């Protein structure tokens, strides 16, 4: 197997680097693990920067590189899409597309009606609309199939009632894709349907949730007698669980984490060269150098796992257990990395934004705190290991 990129892919990577050098502020340090929905960062204009860059990416056709041309894409290879995602993540660049590009778009291509594809996909490709995801509920997290948000038929509509938790980016989203129960008497996996809805629909209320890192990217989204047209039902009624699971495979399989981890590791090496603990330069400590080497190997292993997923997609396959492997490995890898960063930073690395002594303006502490949730979001590590055991190794349930 040849692990090298083609000449065309390398030229494209240089194009992306040149674009980002021109568009990002000169002092840009990246915003990894920080939601663009965060109040403090919005004050600095980063939400505006994200939307500006996203619009420019859309005009270049880069936002949806691998999508078919009839839906606003360029019909590029999955490897070219990977190069784009990797470079954007390494630079910590905002505006990469969000859940509309990465999750909903591919799902609609598989299961949406032609009318839904024509209505939503070109608008996503043109960066005209922002999406959020309504899956988890206050009493339904890892056991997502136990969700209780209801969808009751009434004339030409479904009437939606219920509450969704951890809705990332809901305050600025135009549309939401979500799961709701359409048959309360069916087995729990078989009575769920997949819908899309306009966030301006009467009855939708969004309440911010601030996490322990001081970031309020999460939200609680309440549906109170919200009327959703029947045309917004995606695929077959009561088959939403299976469409939603496919969407999660798209969410779990990206190359962004190892690419971003490589940037964090490069920054950590620079920190180790300039920093001393207990009177000893950190870069000269053989134990710390050994941990750096092990961390670099872990990141590289994760990167190659992601490349395999991209190759499978290029062959028309839908990675399932492979996406779970990437998800559990990459999120735990990020926790290992930030633990190492905190070790290298000492007590100063624990200072949050607002302290004049905080390293990197408090980004280290904030990212370390945020990394804990990564093994929970989009399916816990325990759930991923169950998928790997059942679908990958063929082990029995229970």
Beta strands, then each sheet from edge to edge (+ up, - down):
strand 1: 131-134
strand 2: 150-154
strand 3: 157-164
strand 4: 175-181
strand 5: 192-198
strand 6: 204-209
strand 7: 218-229
strand 8: 233-234
strand 9: 276-277
strand 10: 280-281
sheet 1: 1+ 4+ 5- 8+
sheet 2: 2+ 3- 7+ 6-
sheet 3: 9+ 10-
end
